[in-house]
Amino acid sequence: MILDQFWLTDAQFSKIAPHLPIDTRGKARVDDRRVISGIIHVLKSGGRWIDAPPDYGPKKTLYNRYVRWAAKGVWVDLFHALAQAGGPPVQVLIDSSAVKAHRSASGGKGGKNQAIGRSRGGRTTKIHALTDAACRPLSFMLTGGQVADCTAGAELLARLPACEILHGDKGYDSDAIRRQVEERSAMPNIPPKANRKWKNCFSPFLYRNRNAIERMFCRLKDFRRVATRYDRNAANFLAAVCIAATVSYWL
């Protein structure tokens, strides 16, 4: 194996293998470990699929496996299965990060919204995430870059696991968000906006560790196909985010 290539270790692949599809028809799949390692290598390096090293096998096999499993939700389900195995968190953090959309991300088929919008930074996609206090991601959602955090947060909080405290920045300071968190038996620790007439309870001491979710985003963006979006289809880009999160935190 070449040092500048990514290869899954035996321990890492043993965690992934039980969650891979087994309902294949016709010809048996080629070596899963080799193909998945090749997919991760492309996501980390940010190169074109056609430029993948020949050690990983046919380039078309890498791309087809990545896209077909993204459409079936295999990569997202794999991420959720491993994240849930970590047990319920005591504290959960919520935030978002914008990603620049490359020109090759234009023209998604079907005429549907592919989670690309126009914001101050140009054509961008926002990655919304929930993490625990140890930086480990729990759930992701994509929107266009112009979507407000409190708007997307309402949908993302429907996936909030059982916890005691939810930390968020001022972008999530809305009455609706606070009620939604409290209905799930958690305490919202969100700094109040300056224009609030009635200031909600807020603990700066507990809030000081909220930078864990910022560090999580920084680590995900070490994968160059996450730092810049090249995928036209939102499902493909979400798969890239979930694969990066799985490799970085759950293997």
Secondary structure as GFF3:
##gff-version 3
##sequence-region A 1 251
A	DSSP	alpha_helix	10	16	.	.	.	ID=ss1
A	DSSP	three_ten_helix	17	19	.	.	.	ID=ss2
A	DSSP	alpha_helix	32	45	.	.	.	ID=ss3
A	DSSP	three_ten_helix	49	51	.	.	.	ID=ss4
A	DSSP	three_ten_helix	54	56	.	.	.	ID=ss5
A	DSSP	alpha_helix	59	72	.	.	.	ID=ss6
A	DSSP	alpha_helix	74	84	.	.	.	ID=ss7
A	DSSP	beta_strand	91	101	.	.	.	ID=ss8
A	DSSP	three_ten_helix	103	105	.	.	.	ID=ss9
A	DSSP	three_ten_helix	109	111	.	.	.	ID=ss10
A	DSSP	beta_strand	117	119	.	.	.	ID=ss11
A	DSSP	beta_strand	122	132	.	.	.	ID=ss12
A	DSSP	beta_strand	137	144	.	.	.	ID=ss13
A	DSSP	alpha_helix	149	156	.	.	.	ID=ss14
A	DSSP	three_ten_helix	157	159	.	.	.	ID=ss15
A	DSSP	beta_strand	165	167	.	.	.	ID=ss16
A	DSSP	three_ten_helix	170	172	.	.	.	ID=ss17
A	DSSP	alpha_helix	175	183	.	.	.	ID=ss18
A	DSSP	beta_strand	187	189	.	.	.	ID=ss19
A	DSSP	alpha_helix	204	207	.	.	.	ID=ss20
A	DSSP	alpha_helix	211	220	.	.	.	ID=ss21
A	DSSP	alpha_helix	224	227	.	.	.	ID=ss22
A	DSSP	beta_strand	228	229	.	.	.	ID=ss23
A	DSSP	alpha_helix	234	245	.	.	.	ID=ss24
A	DSSP	pi_helix	246	250	.	.	.	ID=ss25
###
